Amino acid sequence: MSDMTETTPGWLAPDDLEQARARMPILYVEAVPVRVDDSGEVTSVGLLLRIGPDGTVSRTLVSGRVLHHERIRDALMRHLEKDLGPVALPRIPAAPQPFTVAEYFPTIGITPYHDPRQHAVSLAYVVPVTGDCRPRQDALDLVWFTPQEAASEAVQSEMPGGHGVLLRQALAHVGCVI
């Protein structure tokens, strides 16, 4: 047996991840990218357009797992850069307190949040971005909506798994009347 402790950040192999998802909650961060005016009021909300594994097109938030030995703020930065590009210039809050904690269950109806793969706990943040956002990875596009458009039934219906509920909570948190 080794006396050394593994401290290298990383994640599990795909098979190991599947087994972990079946046995324990997985920690995620989610970010609602926003543009704000000079007074700090939210003027627009950025939503990603993605194609799911089943081929369906949906709108979603920036989201991803927190790696072993990774700080929350580092996970937020990593996922924002991965989804919005390296020059999005996100402003991570000085005190990284989430506006809510969303609990995703594989069983529909326990909470408004659903993820058929796993039980996941997600820390959710509103993050102002000031730079040029260009979606990367598996996102097709990033569309900016006014807060009213983002809260509309049309946009909400395109957000599966409870992301629409989370978006409405984010808008309420920043004082946008819905």
VMD Tcl script that builds the backbone (N, CA, C; Angstrom):
set m [mol new atoms 534]
animate dup $m
set s [atomselect $m all]
$s set {name element resname resid chain x y z} {
  {N N MET 1 A 0.842 -1.182 0.000}
  {CA C MET 1 A 0.000 0.000 0.000}
  {C C MET 1 A 0.884 1.242 0.000}
  {N N SER 2 A 0.517 2.232 -0.759}
  {CA C SER 2 A 1.303 3.447 -0.894}
  {C C SER 2 A 0.961 4.437 0.212}
  {N N ASP 3 A 1.978 5.191 0.657}
  {CA C ASP 3 A 1.774 6.229 1.661}
  {C C ASP 3 A 1.402 7.559 1.012}
  {N N MET 4 A 1.378 7.605 -0.327}
  {CA C MET 4 A 1.095 8.855 -1.018}
  {C C MET 4 A -0.402 8.989 -1.270}
  {N N THR 5 A -0.884 10.210 -1.182}
  {CA C THR 5 A -2.276 10.520 -1.451}
  {C C THR 5 A -2.373 11.102 -2.851}
  {N N GLU 6 A -3.317 10.614 -3.616}
  {CA C GLU 6 A -3.530 11.123 -4.970}
  {C C GLU 6 A -4.149 12.513 -4.876}
  {N N THR 7 A -3.477 13.522 -5.408}
  {CA C THR 7 A -3.981 14.896 -5.347}
  {C C THR 7 A -4.149 15.520 -6.728}
  {N N THR 8 A -3.886 14.768 -7.767}
  {CA C THR 8 A -4.010 15.294 -9.120}
  {C C THR 8 A -5.488 15.434 -9.472}
  {N N PRO 9 A -5.920 16.648 -9.861}
  {CA C PRO 9 A -7.318 16.793 -10.253}
  {C C PRO 9 A -7.634 15.891 -11.445}
  {N N GLY 10 A -8.804 15.360 -11.457}
  {CA C GLY 10 A -9.200 14.519 -12.564}
  {C C GLY 10 A -10.590 13.979 -12.354}
  {N N TRP 11 A -10.941 13.047 -13.188}
  {CA C TRP 11 A -12.270 12.467 -13.070}
  {C C TRP 11 A -12.159 10.988 -13.341}
  {N N LEU 12 A -13.261 10.346 -13.341}
  {CA C LEU 12 A -13.325 8.905 -13.478}
  {C C LEU 12 A -13.375 8.477 -14.940}
  {N N ALA 13 A -12.932 7.257 -15.179}
  {CA C ALA 13 A -13.090 6.665 -16.509}
  {C C ALA 13 A -14.590 6.499 -16.762}
  {N N PRO 14 A -15.012 6.434 -18.016}
  {CA C PRO 14 A -16.447 6.348 -18.317}
  {C C PRO 14 A -17.190 5.240 -17.555}
  {N N ASP 15 A -16.626 4.055 -17.466}
  {CA C ASP 15 A -17.297 2.964 -16.736}
  {C C ASP 15 A -17.379 3.267 -15.246}
  {N N ASP 16 A -16.301 3.816 -14.693}
  {CA C ASP 16 A -16.296 4.173 -13.280}
  {C C ASP 16 A -17.297 5.289 -12.991}
  {N N LEU 17 A -17.403 6.260 -13.905}
  {CA C LEU 17 A -18.365 7.341 -13.746}
  {C C LEU 17 A -19.784 6.794 -13.733}
  {N N GLU 18 A -20.078 5.873 -14.624}
  {CA C GLU 18 A -21.404 5.268 -14.665}
  {C C GLU 18 A -21.730 4.574 -13.349}
  {N N GLN 19 A -20.759 3.852 -12.792}
  {CA C GLN 19 A -20.968 3.176 -11.509}
  {C C GLN 19 A -21.152 4.188 -10.383}
  {N N ALA 20 A -20.363 5.259 -10.383}
  {CA C ALA 20 A -20.491 6.285 -9.343}
  {C C ALA 20 A -21.850 6.965 -9.435}
  {N N ARG 21 A -22.291 7.269 -10.657}
  {CA C ARG 21 A -23.598 7.903 -10.844}
  {C C ARG 21 A -24.723 7.025 -10.293}
  {N N ALA 22 A -24.550 5.734 -10.358}
  {CA C ALA 22 A -25.582 4.811 -9.864}
  {C C ALA 22 A -25.574 4.710 -8.344}
  {N N ARG 23 A -24.515 5.170 -7.699}
  {CA C ARG 23 A -24.385 4.952 -6.257}
  {C C ARG 23 A -24.382 6.207 -5.405}
  {N N MET 24 A -24.061 7.364 -5.982}
  {CA C MET 24 A -23.952 8.569 -5.152}
  {C C MET 24 A -24.263 9.814 -5.965}
  {N N PRO 25 A -24.671 10.894 -5.287}
  {CA C PRO 25 A -24.891 12.154 -5.998}
  {C C PRO 25 A -23.565 12.697 -6.539}
  {N N ILE 26 A -23.631 13.337 -7.690}
  {CA C ILE 26 A -22.466 13.936 -8.323}
  {C C ILE 26 A -22.613 15.457 -8.219}
  {N N LEU 27 A -21.545 16.165 -7.881}
  {CA C LEU 27 A -21.588 17.618 -7.721}
  {C C LEU 27 A -21.351 18.324 -9.059}
  {N N TYR 28 A -22.230 19.266 -9.360}
  {CA C TYR 28 A -22.162 20.076 -10.577}
  {C C TYR 28 A -22.171 21.554 -10.219}
  {N N VAL 29 A -21.768 22.376 -11.175}
  {CA C VAL 29 A -22.004 23.817 -11.132}
  {C C VAL 29 A -22.805 24.160 -12.383}
  {N N GLU 30 A -23.683 25.146 -12.244}
  {CA C GLU 30 A -24.439 25.651 -13.387}
  {C C GLU 30 A -24.323 27.162 -13.362}
  {N N ALA 31 A -24.214 27.752 -14.528}
  {CA C ALA 31 A -24.087 29.202 -14.622}
  {C C ALA 31 A -25.087 29.745 -15.630}
  {N N VAL 32 A -25.707 30.835 -15.249}
  {CA C VAL 32 A -26.590 31.579 -16.139}
  {C C VAL 32 A -25.777 32.800 -16.583}
  {N N PRO 33 A -25.248 32.782 -17.809}
  {CA C PRO 33 A -24.469 33.934 -18.273}
  {C C PRO 33 A -25.388 35.117 -18.568}
  {N N VAL 34 A -25.000 36.287 -18.087}
  {CA C VAL 34 A -25.814 37.488 -18.293}
  {C C VAL 34 A -24.931 38.644 -18.730}
  {N N ARG 35 A -25.554 39.596 -19.390}
  {CA C ARG 35 A -24.939 40.887 -19.682}
  {C C ARG 35 A -25.644 41.885 -18.767}
  {N N VAL 36 A -24.863 42.800 -18.206}
  {CA C VAL 36 A -25.434 43.802 -17.316}
  {C C VAL 36 A -25.077 45.190 -17.814}
  {N N ASP 37 A -25.918 46.182 -17.466}
  {CA C ASP 37 A -25.614 47.562 -17.836}
  {C C ASP 37 A -24.720 48.189 -16.759}
  {N N ASP 38 A -24.445 49.477 -16.891}
  {CA C ASP 38 A -23.531 50.160 -15.966}
  {C C ASP 38 A -24.035 50.176 -14.530}
  {N N SER 39 A -25.342 50.056 -14.340}
  {CA C SER 39 A -25.889 50.046 -12.984}
  {C C SER 39 A -25.989 48.632 -12.408}
  {N N GLY 40 A -25.567 47.627 -13.194}
  {CA C GLY 40 A -25.595 46.250 -12.717}
  {C C GLY 40 A -26.890 45.512 -12.996}
  {N N GLU 41 A -27.799 46.147 -13.720}
  {CA C GLU 41 A -29.075 45.505 -14.048}
  {C C GLU 41 A -28.896 44.559 -15.231}
  {N N VAL 42 A -29.493 43.381 -15.132}
  {CA C VAL 42 A -29.394 42.388 -16.198}
  {C C VAL 42 A -30.155 42.871 -17.428}
  {N N THR 43 A -29.459 42.928 -18.553}
  {CA C THR 43 A -30.085 43.354 -19.805}
  {C C THR 43 A -30.335 42.184 -20.753}
  {N N SER 44 A -29.525 41.125 -20.630}
  {CA C SER 44 A -29.742 39.957 -21.478}
  {C C SER 44 A -29.184 38.703 -20.809}
  {N N VAL 45 A -29.747 37.580 -21.233}
  {CA C VAL 45 A -29.412 36.267 -20.688}
  {C C VAL 45 A -28.970 35.388 -21.852}
  {N N GLY 46 A -27.825 34.718 -21.684}
  {CA C GLY 46 A -27.310 33.850 -22.735}
  {C C GLY 46 A -27.702 32.403 -22.515}
  {N N LEU 47 A -28.304 31.814 -23.535}
  {CA C LEU 47 A -28.695 30.400 -23.468}
  {C C LEU 47 A -28.026 29.645 -24.612}
  {N N LEU 48 A -27.497 28.488 -24.273}
  {CA C LEU 48 A -26.835 27.638 -25.263}
  {C C LEU 48 A -27.866 26.823 -26.027}
  {N N LEU 49 A -27.605 26.592 -27.278}
  {CA C LEU 49 A -28.412 25.720 -28.107}
  {C C LEU 49 A -27.599 24.454 -28.324}
  {N N ARG 50 A -28.153 23.316 -27.912}
  {CA C ARG 50 A -27.415 22.045 -27.990}
  {C C ARG 50 A -28.270 20.967 -28.635}
  {N N ILE 51 A -27.578 19.953 -29.130}
  {CA C ILE 51 A -28.248 18.742 -29.610}
  {C C ILE 51 A -27.964 17.656 -28.591}
  {N N GLY 52 A -29.034 17.055 -28.059}
  {CA C GLY 52 A -28.893 15.999 -27.065}
  {C C GLY 52 A -28.495 14.680 -27.690}
  {N N PRO 53 A -28.154 13.701 -26.836}
  {CA C PRO 53 A -27.756 12.383 -27.337}
  {C C PRO 53 A -28.840 11.717 -28.191}
  {N N ASP 54 A -30.101 12.096 -27.934}
  {CA C ASP 54 A -31.213 11.517 -28.694}
  {C C ASP 54 A -31.537 12.319 -29.954}
  {N N GLY 55 A -30.749 13.386 -30.229}
  {CA C GLY 55 A -30.959 14.180 -31.434}
  {C C GLY 55 A -31.880 15.372 -31.262}
  {N N THR 56 A -32.434 15.562 -30.072}
  {CA C THR 56 A -33.318 16.703 -29.855}
  {C C THR 56 A -32.504 17.970 -29.628}
  {N N VAL 57 A -33.041 19.069 -30.129}
  {CA C VAL 57 A -32.399 20.373 -29.962}
  {C C VAL 57 A -33.064 21.058 -28.772}
  {N N SER 58 A -32.250 21.610 -27.875}
  {CA C SER 58 A -32.793 22.286 -26.700}
  {C C SER 58 A -31.916 23.453 -26.300}
  {N N ARG 59 A -32.477 24.299 -25.458}
  {CA C ARG 59 A -31.727 25.414 -24.877}
  {C C ARG 59 A -31.302 24.988 -23.481}
  {N N THR 60 A -30.116 25.421 -23.086}
  {CA C THR 60 A -29.615 25.012 -21.785}
  {C C THR 60 A -28.673 26.061 -21.214}
  {N N LEU 61 A -28.266 25.837 -19.985}
  {CA C LEU 61 A -27.344 26.710 -19.276}
  {C C LEU 61 A -25.941 26.128 -19.337}
  {N N VAL 62 A -24.964 26.902 -18.950}
  {CA C VAL 62 A -23.609 26.382 -18.796}
  {C C VAL 62 A -23.641 25.449 -17.597}
  {N N SER 63 A -23.144 24.237 -17.780}
  {CA C SER 63 A -23.240 23.244 -16.716}
  {C C SER 63 A -22.120 22.227 -16.838}
  {N N GLY 64 A -21.670 21.714 -15.694}
  {CA C GLY 64 A -20.670 20.659 -15.732}
  {C C GLY 64 A -20.267 20.197 -14.346}
  {N N ARG 65 A -19.611 19.046 -14.319}
  {CA C ARG 65 A -19.178 18.440 -13.059}
  {C C ARG 65 A -18.022 19.205 -12.432}
  {N N VAL 66 A -17.946 19.118 -11.117}
  {CA C VAL 66 A -16.793 19.609 -10.378}
  {C C VAL 66 A -15.835 18.435 -10.259}
  {N N LEU 67 A -14.603 18.646 -10.652}
  {CA C LEU 67 A -13.618 17.574 -10.606}
  {C C LEU 67 A -13.070 17.378 -9.199}
  {N N HIS 68 A -12.519 16.208 -8.975}
  {CA C HIS 68 A -11.852 15.911 -7.710}
  {C C HIS 68 A -10.735 16.931 -7.469}
  {N N HIS 69 A -10.731 17.527 -6.296}
  {CA C HIS 69 A -9.695 18.458 -5.874}
  {C C HIS 69 A -9.766 19.779 -6.639}
  {N N GLU 70 A -10.950 20.153 -7.116}
  {CA C GLU 70 A -11.131 21.402 -7.862}
  {C C GLU 70 A -12.007 22.344 -7.050}
  {N N ARG 71 A -11.592 23.602 -6.954}
  {CA C ARG 71 A -12.404 24.602 -6.258}
  {C C ARG 71 A -13.635 24.938 -7.107}
  {N N ILE 72 A -14.707 25.360 -6.432}
  {CA C ILE 72 A -15.954 25.721 -7.124}
  {C C ILE 72 A -15.698 26.824 -8.148}
  {N N ARG 73 A -14.983 27.863 -7.745}
  {CA C ARG 73 A -14.743 28.967 -8.689}
  {C C ARG 73 A -13.930 28.506 -9.899}
  {N N ASP 74 A -13.016 27.562 -9.696}
  {CA C ASP 74 A -12.243 27.028 -10.820}
  {C C ASP 74 A -13.129 26.203 -11.755}
  {N N ALA 75 A -14.049 25.440 -11.172}
  {CA C ALA 75 A -14.985 24.660 -11.992}
  {C C ALA 75 A -15.878 25.593 -12.802}
  {N N LEU 76 A -16.366 26.671 -12.183}
  {CA C LEU 76 A -17.181 27.644 -12.915}
  {C C LEU 76 A -16.400 28.236 -14.087}
  {N N MET 77 A -15.182 28.671 -13.822}
  {CA C MET 77 A -14.364 29.254 -14.894}
  {C C MET 77 A -14.116 28.251 -16.016}
  {N N ARG 78 A -13.808 27.030 -15.642}
  {CA C ARG 78 A -13.516 25.995 -16.652}
  {C C ARG 78 A -14.729 25.759 -17.551}
  {N N HIS 79 A -15.900 25.636 -16.954}
  {CA C HIS 79 A -17.093 25.359 -17.761}
  {C C HIS 79 A -17.549 26.579 -18.560}
  {N N LEU 80 A -17.407 27.769 -17.986}
  {CA C LEU 80 A -17.752 28.977 -18.743}
  {C C LEU 80 A -16.835 29.132 -19.946}
  {N N GLU 81 A -15.535 28.900 -19.743}
  {CA C GLU 81 A -14.596 28.997 -20.864}
  {C C GLU 81 A -14.854 27.902 -21.894}
  {N N LYS 82 A -15.137 26.682 -21.402}
  {CA C LYS 82 A -15.393 25.563 -22.309}
  {C C LYS 82 A -16.626 25.838 -23.173}
  {N N ASP 83 A -17.689 26.389 -22.575}
  {CA C ASP 83 A -18.934 26.592 -23.317}
  {C C ASP 83 A -19.021 27.932 -24.038}
  {N N LEU 84 A -18.418 28.983 -23.483}
  {CA C LEU 84 A -18.564 30.320 -24.062}
  {C C LEU 84 A -17.333 30.823 -24.783}
  {N N GLY 85 A -16.227 30.117 -24.659}
  {CA C GLY 85 A -14.999 30.528 -25.322}
  {C C GLY 85 A -14.034 31.207 -24.370}
  {N N PRO 86 A -12.771 31.293 -24.774}
  {CA C PRO 86 A -11.713 31.795 -23.882}
  {C C PRO 86 A -11.745 33.296 -23.632}
  {N N VAL 87 A -12.507 34.053 -24.420}
  {CA C VAL 87 A -12.547 35.501 -24.213}
  {C C VAL 87 A -13.931 35.997 -23.797}
  {N N ALA 88 A -14.703 35.129 -23.150}
  {CA C ALA 88 A -16.019 35.526 -22.644}
  {C C ALA 88 A -15.882 36.502 -21.469}
  {N N LEU 89 A -14.759 36.434 -20.769}
  {CA C LEU 89 A -14.462 37.296 -19.631}
  {C C LEU 89 A -15.553 37.256 -18.561}
  {N N PRO 90 A -15.806 36.070 -17.989}
  {CA C PRO 90 A -16.799 35.974 -16.922}
  {C C PRO 90 A -16.292 36.634 -15.642}
  {N N ARG 91 A -17.212 37.213 -14.886}
  {CA C ARG 91 A -16.875 37.819 -13.596}
  {C C ARG 91 A -17.465 36.933 -12.502}
  {N N ILE 92 A -16.630 36.018 -12.015}
  {CA C ILE 92 A -17.059 35.110 -10.957}
  {C C ILE 92 A -17.268 35.934 -9.693}
  {N N PRO 93 A -18.372 35.706 -8.973}
  {CA C PRO 93 A -18.619 36.479 -7.753}
  {C C PRO 93 A -17.483 36.323 -6.742}
  {N N ALA 94 A -17.196 37.402 -6.009}
  {CA C ALA 94 A -16.140 37.365 -4.992}
  {C C ALA 94 A -16.456 36.337 -3.912}
  {N N ALA 95 A -17.717 36.226 -3.549}
  {CA C ALA 95 A -18.157 35.214 -2.585}
  {C C ALA 95 A -18.974 34.191 -3.370}
  {N N PRO 96 A -18.398 33.046 -3.660}
  {CA C PRO 96 A -19.100 32.094 -4.536}
  {C C PRO 96 A -20.240 31.350 -3.835}
  {N N GLN 97 A -21.277 32.099 -3.495}
  {CA C GLN 97 A -22.474 31.511 -2.919}
  {C C GLN 97 A -23.493 31.335 -4.036}
  {N N PRO 98 A -24.030 30.147 -4.212}
  {CA C PRO 98 A -25.004 29.952 -5.288}
  {C C PRO 98 A -26.323 30.650 -4.959}
  {N N PHE 99 A -27.072 31.001 -6.004}
  {CA C PHE 99 A -28.398 31.569 -5.754}
  {C C PHE 99 A -29.385 30.469 -5.378}
  {N N THR 100 A -29.063 29.222 -5.744}
  {CA C THR 100 A -29.861 28.079 -5.315}
  {C C THR 100 A -29.035 26.806 -5.468}
  {N N VAL 101 A -29.526 25.764 -4.854}
  {CA C VAL 101 A -28.963 24.429 -5.021}
  {C C VAL 101 A -30.058 23.596 -5.677}
  {N N ALA 102 A -29.770 23.083 -6.846}
  {CA C ALA 102 A -30.746 22.283 -7.590}
  {C C ALA 102 A -30.393 20.809 -7.428}
  {N N GLU 103 A -31.366 20.022 -7.017}
  {CA C GLU 103 A -31.145 18.588 -6.851}
  {C C GLU 103 A -31.848 17.844 -7.978}
  {N N TYR 104 A -31.057 17.248 -8.844}
  {CA C TYR 104 A -31.568 16.482 -9.981}
  {C C TYR 104 A -31.691 15.015 -9.583}
  {N N PHE 105 A -32.831 14.416 -9.902}
  {CA C PHE 105 A -33.062 13.002 -9.621}
  {C C PHE 105 A -33.338 12.253 -10.913}
  {N N PRO 106 A -33.003 10.957 -10.946}
  {CA C PRO 106 A -33.344 10.169 -12.129}
  {C C PRO 106 A -34.841 9.849 -12.194}
  {N N THR 107 A -35.526 10.013 -11.083}
  {CA C THR 107 A -36.967 9.787 -11.012}
  {C C THR 107 A -37.682 11.121 -11.202}
  {N N ILE 108 A -38.587 11.192 -12.154}
  {CA C ILE 108 A -39.325 12.427 -12.428}
  {C C ILE 108 A -40.291 12.710 -11.281}
  {N N GLY 109 A -40.389 14.007 -10.905}
  {CA C GLY 109 A -41.399 14.435 -9.956}
  {C C GLY 109 A -40.948 14.650 -8.523}
  {N N ILE 110 A -39.756 14.231 -8.159}
  {CA C ILE 110 A -39.291 14.458 -6.787}
  {C C ILE 110 A -38.982 15.936 -6.589}
  {N N THR 111 A -38.309 16.538 -7.559}
  {CA C THR 111 A -38.054 17.985 -7.614}
  {C C THR 111 A -38.368 18.416 -9.038}
  {N N PRO 112 A -38.344 19.713 -9.321}
  {CA C PRO 112 A -38.562 20.133 -10.712}
  {C C PRO 112 A -37.409 19.752 -11.640}
  {N N TYR 113 A -36.300 19.275 -11.070}
  {CA C TYR 113 A -35.102 18.978 -11.848}
  {C C TYR 113 A -34.994 17.481 -12.092}
  {N N HIS 114 A -34.655 17.121 -13.341}
  {CA C HIS 114 A -34.589 15.703 -13.704}
  {C C HIS 114 A -33.368 15.437 -14.575}
  {N N ASP 115 A -32.637 14.398 -14.227}
  {CA C ASP 115 A -31.522 13.919 -15.042}
  {C C ASP 115 A -31.623 12.399 -15.041}
  {N N PRO 116 A -31.999 11.785 -16.153}
  {CA C PRO 116 A -32.217 10.338 -16.170}
  {C C PRO 116 A -30.968 9.519 -15.860}
  {N N ARG 117 A -29.779 10.137 -15.936}
  {CA C ARG 117 A -28.537 9.398 -15.712}
  {C C ARG 117 A -28.163 9.242 -14.248}
  {N N GLN 118 A -28.675 10.156 -13.384}
  {CA C GLN 118 A -28.068 10.212 -12.061}
  {C C GLN 118 A -28.830 11.083 -11.078}
  {N N HIS 119 A -28.420 10.987 -9.823}
  {CA C HIS 119 A -28.782 11.943 -8.788}
  {C C HIS 119 A -27.627 12.936 -8.747}
  {N N ALA 120 A -27.904 14.202 -9.016}
  {CA C ALA 120 A -26.862 15.226 -9.057}
  {C C ALA 120 A -27.275 16.409 -8.202}
  {N N VAL 121 A -26.310 17.015 -7.565}
  {CA C VAL 121 A -26.520 18.229 -6.795}
  {C C VAL 121 A -25.763 19.333 -7.518}
  {N N SER 122 A -26.479 20.402 -7.843}
  {CA C SER 122 A -25.884 21.460 -8.649}
  {C C SER 122 A -25.950 22.797 -7.926}
  {N N LEU 123 A -24.812 23.459 -7.842}
  {CA C LEU 123 A -24.732 24.806 -7.290}
  {C C LEU 123 A -24.915 25.764 -8.461}
  {N N ALA 124 A -25.916 26.651 -8.369}
  {CA C ALA 124 A -26.270 27.498 -9.509}
  {C C ALA 124 A -25.897 28.958 -9.258}
  {N N TYR 125 A -25.311 29.589 -10.283}
  {CA C TYR 125 A -24.800 30.955 -10.194}
  {C C TYR 125 A -25.278 31.786 -11.368}
  {N N VAL 126 A -25.455 33.087 -11.123}
  {CA C VAL 126 A -25.641 34.055 -12.198}
  {C C VAL 126 A -24.273 34.697 -12.386}
  {N N VAL 127 A -23.738 34.644 -13.614}
  {CA C VAL 127 A -22.381 35.142 -13.859}
  {C C VAL 127 A -22.398 36.163 -15.001}
  {N N PRO 128 A -22.088 37.424 -14.682}
  {CA C PRO 128 A -21.962 38.417 -15.752}
  {C C PRO 128 A -20.749 38.101 -16.636}
  {N N VAL 129 A -20.916 38.260 -17.932}
  {CA C VAL 129 A -19.814 38.103 -18.881}
  {C C VAL 129 A -19.709 39.403 -19.679}
  {N N THR 130 A -18.478 39.813 -19.940}
  {CA C THR 130 A -18.277 41.091 -20.618}
  {C C THR 130 A -17.585 40.952 -21.968}
  {N N GLY 131 A -17.044 39.790 -22.246}
  {CA C GLY 131 A -16.272 39.610 -23.471}
  {C C GLY 131 A -17.085 39.047 -24.622}
  {N N ASP 132 A -16.351 38.596 -25.609}
  {CA C ASP 132 A -16.925 38.015 -26.821}
  {C C ASP 132 A -17.201 36.530 -26.572}
  {N N CYS 133 A -18.454 36.145 -26.640}
  {CA C CYS 133 A -18.838 34.755 -26.375}
  {C C CYS 133 A -19.021 34.004 -27.684}
  {N N ARG 134 A -18.281 32.930 -27.817}
  {CA C ARG 134 A -18.373 32.063 -28.991}
  {C C ARG 134 A -18.493 30.641 -28.476}
  {N N PRO 135 A -19.640 30.009 -28.640}
  {CA C PRO 135 A -19.816 28.667 -28.084}
  {C C PRO 135 A -18.813 27.674 -28.642}
  {N N ARG 136 A -18.435 26.754 -27.766}
  {CA C ARG 136 A -17.466 25.723 -28.125}
  {C C ARG 136 A -18.020 24.382 -27.701}
  {N N GLN 137 A -17.224 23.368 -27.873}
  {CA C GLN 137 A -17.572 21.998 -27.485}
  {C C GLN 137 A -18.838 21.557 -28.206}
  {N N ASP 138 A -19.842 21.103 -27.462}
  {CA C ASP 138 A -21.029 20.525 -28.093}
  {C C ASP 138 A -22.174 21.524 -28.258}
  {N N ALA 139 A -21.940 22.805 -27.996}
  {CA C ALA 139 A -22.985 23.808 -28.184}
  {C C ALA 139 A -23.009 24.262 -29.646}
  {N N LEU 140 A -24.211 24.378 -30.180}
  {CA C LEU 140 A -24.371 24.848 -31.556}
  {C C LEU 140 A -24.293 26.359 -31.648}
  {N N ASP 141 A -24.876 27.011 -30.635}
  {CA C ASP 141 A -24.981 28.459 -30.693}
  {C C ASP 141 A -25.224 28.993 -29.287}
  {N N LEU 142 A -25.010 30.286 -29.118}
  {CA C LEU 142 A -25.361 31.014 -27.903}
  {C C LEU 142 A -26.259 32.146 -28.347}
  {N N VAL 143 A -27.452 32.203 -27.780}
  {CA C VAL 143 A -28.414 33.235 -28.151}
  {C C VAL 143 A -28.680 34.091 -26.921}
  {N N TRP 144 A -28.656 35.414 -27.109}
  {CA C TRP 144 A -28.933 36.348 -26.029}
  {C C TRP 144 A -30.392 36.761 -26.093}
  {N N PHE 145 A -31.067 36.631 -24.955}
  {CA C PHE 145 A -32.474 36.986 -24.817}
  {C C PHE 145 A -32.607 38.097 -23.786}
  {N N THR 146 A -33.639 38.923 -23.932}
  {CA C THR 146 A -33.963 39.836 -22.836}
  {C C THR 146 A -34.477 38.965 -21.690}
  {N N PRO 147 A -34.448 39.447 -20.466}
  {CA C PRO 147 A -34.997 38.646 -19.366}
  {C C PRO 147 A -36.451 38.237 -19.606}
  {N N GLN 148 A -37.243 39.111 -20.195}
  {CA C GLN 148 A -38.645 38.791 -20.464}
  {C C GLN 148 A -38.762 37.673 -21.507}
  {N N GLU 149 A -37.938 37.730 -22.553}
  {CA C GLU 149 A -37.944 36.668 -23.560}
  {C C GLU 149 A -37.495 35.344 -22.949}
  {N N ALA 150 A -36.460 35.389 -22.115}
  {CA C ALA 150 A -35.948 34.170 -21.490}
  {C C ALA 150 A -36.987 33.512 -20.596}
  {N N ALA 151 A -37.825 34.322 -19.966}
  {CA C ALA 151 A -38.861 33.789 -19.074}
  {C C ALA 151 A -40.137 33.384 -19.815}
  {N N SER 152 A -40.198 33.637 -21.124}
  {CA C SER 152 A -41.408 33.338 -21.891}
  {C C SER 152 A -41.660 31.838 -21.980}
  {N N GLU 153 A -42.901 31.486 -22.180}
  {CA C GLU 153 A -43.278 30.071 -22.316}
  {C C GLU 153 A -42.578 29.427 -23.507}
  {N N ALA 154 A -42.400 30.179 -24.585}
  {CA C ALA 154 A -41.756 29.624 -25.782}
  {C C ALA 154 A -40.331 29.167 -25.470}
  {N N VAL 155 A -39.557 30.004 -24.796}
  {CA C VAL 155 A -38.179 29.643 -24.460}
  {C C VAL 155 A -38.167 28.572 -23.372}
  {N N GLN 156 A -39.007 28.718 -22.373}
  {CA C GLN 156 A -39.062 27.752 -21.273}
  {C C GLN 156 A -39.371 26.338 -21.782}
  {N N SER 157 A -40.220 26.235 -22.786}
  {CA C SER 157 A -40.594 24.920 -23.316}
  {C C SER 157 A -39.433 24.226 -24.033}
  {N N GLU 158 A -38.392 24.994 -24.381}
  {CA C GLU 158 A -37.224 24.430 -25.064}
  {C C GLU 158 A -36.127 24.013 -24.081}
  {N N MET 159 A -36.413 24.104 -22.774}
  {CA C MET 159 A -35.396 23.836 -21.749}
  {C C MET 159 A -35.799 22.615 -20.924}
  {N N PRO 160 A -35.263 21.447 -21.243}
  {CA C PRO 160 A -35.643 20.217 -20.538}
  {C C PRO 160 A -34.955 20.066 -19.184}
  {N N GLY 161 A -35.440 19.121 -18.404}
  {CA C GLY 161 A -34.786 18.717 -17.167}
  {C C GLY 161 A -34.874 19.703 -16.031}
  {N N GLY 162 A -35.697 20.733 -16.163}
  {CA C GLY 162 A -35.817 21.716 -15.098}
  {C C GLY 162 A -34.972 22.957 -15.283}
  {N N HIS 163 A -34.224 23.041 -16.392}
  {CA C HIS 163 A -33.404 24.237 -16.606}
  {C C HIS 163 A -34.253 25.492 -16.741}
  {N N GLY 164 A -35.470 25.361 -17.249}
  {CA C GLY 164 A -36.367 26.511 -17.325}
  {C C GLY 164 A -36.726 27.031 -15.939}
  {N N VAL 165 A -36.981 26.124 -15.012}
  {CA C VAL 165 A -37.272 26.503 -13.627}
  {C C VAL 165 A -36.061 27.207 -13.025}
  {N N LEU 166 A -34.892 26.648 -13.251}
  {CA C LEU 166 A -33.657 27.237 -12.726}
  {C C LEU 166 A -33.432 28.630 -13.307}
  {N N LEU 167 A -33.696 28.805 -14.585}
  {CA C LEU 167 A -33.552 30.111 -15.224}
  {C C LEU 167 A -34.504 31.126 -14.598}
  {N N ARG 168 A -35.736 30.731 -14.357}
  {CA C ARG 168 A -36.702 31.645 -13.736}
  {C C ARG 168 A -36.253 32.031 -12.323}
  {N N GLN 169 A -35.695 31.067 -11.592}
  {CA C GLN 169 A -35.176 31.372 -10.257}
  {C C GLN 169 A -34.013 32.364 -10.349}
  {N N ALA 170 A -33.151 32.190 -11.337}
  {CA C ALA 170 A -32.020 33.103 -11.523}
  {C C ALA 170 A -32.520 34.509 -11.818}
  {N N LEU 171 A -33.504 34.618 -12.695}
  {CA C LEU 171 A -34.052 35.931 -13.032}
  {C C LEU 171 A -34.685 36.593 -11.814}
  {N N ALA 172 A -35.401 35.825 -11.013}
  {CA C ALA 172 A -35.994 36.375 -9.795}
  {C C ALA 172 A -34.892 36.809 -8.812}
  {N N HIS 173 A -33.832 36.028 -8.743}
  {CA C HIS 173 A -32.718 36.343 -7.836}
  {C C HIS 173 A -32.067 37.680 -8.156}
  {N N VAL 174 A -31.963 38.025 -9.433}
  {CA C VAL 174 A -31.332 39.286 -9.829}
  {C C VAL 174 A -32.344 40.413 -9.980}
  {N N GLY 175 A -33.581 40.184 -9.545}
  {CA C GLY 175 A -34.578 41.247 -9.518}
  {C C GLY 175 A -35.312 41.496 -10.803}
  {N N CYS 176 A -35.256 40.564 -11.738}
  {CA C CYS 176 A -36.009 40.722 -12.988}
  {C C CYS 176 A -37.440 40.278 -12.743}
  {N N VAL 177 A -38.359 41.143 -13.037}
  {CA C VAL 177 A -39.773 40.836 -12.863}
  {C C VAL 177 A -40.191 39.867 -13.964}
  {N N ILE 178 A -40.800 38.787 -13.547}
  {CA C ILE 178 A -41.200 37.755 -14.513}
  {C C ILE 178 A -42.703 37.759 -14.672}
}
mol reanalyze $m
mol bondsrecalc $m
mol representation Tube
mol addrep $m
